[in-house]
Amino acid sequence: MTIRILTVDDHPLIRQGIASMLALESDMELVGEAADGNEGMAEFRRLLPDVTLVDLQMPGIDGIELTRRLRGEFSEARIIILTTYRGDANAREALAAGACGYLLKSSLRGELIGAVRRVAQGKRCLSAEISEEIAQHLGEEALTARELSILSALAQGWENKRIANTLGISAETVKSHVARIFEKIGARNRTEAIHIALRRGLVRLED
């Protein structure tokens, strides 16, 4: 049985590279390509592929939101996030949205091809590096929604007073939240907290 595949990525060179890889496999067929989330939704509805390879960071609808929408409309959709982002938070969010796999774009050709076959069979697949990242943070206390919003504001360079005014809370409350964030993620200062947050995918800055 031929595995019918759709790719959704805003970088033409990535789509071309994937197409070249899949062309070498006798049991796979690239049936469509899309350059963003909206086009990806339309192409999925038109083609109903067996496996969809989705970029994480795209303008407009990102990969996680696209995954959430596809799984909401097509419960059997089998989606692999293919990305440069290694963070455990990114991977956990993608899996929670319904992705069957999370692979790095740096993955070897054999790993990607093997993942497509496994996901087509209804299995899950994670890059070894991602599995290790997730394991490192198992059991840690998760950040609350408020803490994540404050961490995102820190990553954008906002000062406590601006965060307080925007959220409608006092500067002292913001300071308390920031201290708790540092404690949870193991940061000593704002710069380190931002670095950890971006590396793990706890926040994502717009391109």
C-alpha positions in Angstrom: 0.0 0.0 0.0 1.4 3.4 -1.0 1.6 6.0 1.8 0.1 9.3 0.5 1.9 12.3 2.1 1.2 16.0 2.3 3.9 18.5 3.4 3.1 21.9 5.0 6.1 24.2 5.3 6.7 27.9 4.4 10.3 27.2 3.2 10.3 26.0 -0.5 13.8 24.4 -0.1 12.6 22.3 2.8 9.6 21.1 0.7 11.9 20.3 -2.2 14.2 18.4 0.0 11.4 16.3 1.4 10.0 15.7 -2.1 13.4 14.4 -3.2 13.6 12.0 -0.2 10.2 10.6 -0.7 10.7 10.2 -4.4 13.3 7.4 -3.6 10.7 5.4 -1.7 8.6 2.9 -3.7 5.9 2.8 -1.0 5.5 6.6 -0.6 3.9 9.3 -2.8 4.0 13.0 -2.2 0.5 14.0 -3.2 0.6 17.7 -2.2 2.4 20.7 -0.8 1.3 23.7 1.1 3.2 26.9 2.1 1.1 27.8 5.2 -1.5 26.6 7.6 -4.5 27.9 5.7 -3.3 26.3 2.5 -2.5 23.1 4.5 -6.1 22.9 5.8 -7.5 23.3 2.3 -5.1 20.7 0.8 -5.8 18.2 3.5 -9.5 18.4 2.9 -8.9 18.0 -0.8 -6.4 15.2 -0.7 -7.1 13.3 2.6 -3.4 12.2 2.9 -2.3 9.2 5.1 0.5 11.3 6.7 1.0 15.0 6.9 4.4 16.6 7.6 3.9 20.0 9.3 6.5 22.7 10.1 6.1 24.1 13.7 6.8 27.8 13.1 4.8 29.3 10.2 3.2 32.7 9.6 -0.5 32.8 10.5 -1.6 29.4 11.7 1.4 27.7 13.2 2.0 23.9 13.2 0.5 23.2 16.5 -2.7 25.2 15.8 -2.9 23.5 12.4 -2.5 20.1 14.1 -5.3 21.0 16.5 -7.6 22.1 13.8 -6.9 19.1 11.6 -7.5 16.6 14.4 -10.6 18.5 15.4 -12.0 18.0 11.9 -10.4 14.7 11.0 -9.9 12.6 14.1 -7.8 10.0 12.2 -5.4 12.6 10.7 -1.8 11.4 11.2 0.6 14.3 11.6 4.3 14.6 12.1 5.8 17.9 13.3 9.0 18.5 11.4 11.0 21.4 12.9 14.3 22.9 14.0 12.9 23.6 17.5 14.2 21.1 20.1 12.3 22.3 23.2 10.5 19.7 25.3 7.6 22.2 25.8 7.1 22.5 22.0 7.0 18.7 21.7 4.6 18.2 24.6 2.3 20.9 23.2 2.4 19.3 19.7 1.6 15.8 21.1 -1.2 17.3 23.2 -2.6 18.9 20.1 -2.8 15.5 18.4 0.5 15.1 16.6 1.7 11.5 16.2 5.3 12.4 15.8 7.9 15.2 16.5 11.1 15.1 14.4 13.9 17.6 13.9 14.7 18.8 10.4 18.3 17.7 11.1 17.1 14.1 11.3 18.8 11.6 9.0 16.8 10.6 6.0 16.4 7.1 7.3 14.9 8.4 10.6 12.3 10.5 8.7 11.3 7.7 6.3 11.0 5.2 9.2 8.9 7.7 11.1 6.5 8.1 8.2 6.1 4.4 8.0 5.5 4.0 11.7 3.0 6.8 11.9 1.2 5.5 8.8 0.7 2.3 10.8 -0.8 4.2 13.7 2.3 4.4 15.9 4.0 7.4 17.4 7.5 8.6 16.8 9.8 11.1 18.5 13.4 12.1 17.8 15.8 10.6 20.4 17.0 14.1 21.3 13.4 15.2 21.9 12.6 12.1 24.0 15.7 12.9 26.2 14.6 16.5 26.6 11.1 15.5 27.7 12.6 12.9 30.2 14.9 15.5 31.7 11.9 17.6 32.8 9.5 14.9 33.9 8.1 15.6 37.3 8.9 19.3 37.3 6.1 21.7 38.4 4.6 23.2 35.3 4.3 27.0 34.9 0.7 28.4 35.3 -1.0 30.2 32.4 -0.3 33.5 34.2 3.4 32.6 34.7 3.7 31.7 31.0 2.2 35.0 29.9 4.6 36.9 32.2 7.5 34.8 30.9 6.5 35.7 27.3 6.4 39.4 28.2 9.9 39.1 29.7 11.1 37.5 26.5 9.7 40.5 24.6 11.7 42.8 26.8 8.9 44.2 28.9 9.6 45.7 32.4 7.6 44.7 35.5 5.6 48.0 35.4 4.4 47.5 31.8 3.5 43.8 32.6 1.6 44.9 35.7 -0.3 47.6 33.8 -1.2 45.2 30.9 -2.3 42.4 33.2 -4.1 44.6 35.7 -2.0 43.5 38.7 0.5 45.2 40.9 4.2 45.5 40.2 4.9 43.6 43.4 2.7 40.7 42.2 4.6 40.6 39.0 7.9 40.5 40.9 6.5 37.6 43.0 5.5 35.7 39.8 8.9 36.4 38.2 10.7 34.9 41.3 8.5 31.8 41.1 9.2 31.4 37.4 12.9 31.6 38.1 12.6 28.9 40.7 10.5 26.6 38.5 12.8 26.7 35.5 16.1 27.0 37.3 17.0 30.5 36.2 19.1 33.0 38.2 18.1 36.2 36.3 16.0 37.5 33.4 18.5 36.8 30.7 18.9 33.2 31.7 15.2 32.8 32.1 14.6 34.0 28.6 17.3 31.8 27.2 15.8 28.7 28.9 12.3 29.7 27.9 13.2 30.0 24.2 15.4 26.8 24.2 12.6 24.7 25.8 9.8 26.3 23.7 8.0 27.6 26.8 7.6 30.8 24.8 8.1 31.5 21.0 8.9 34.8 19.5 7.3 35.8 16.2 9.6 35.7 13.2 
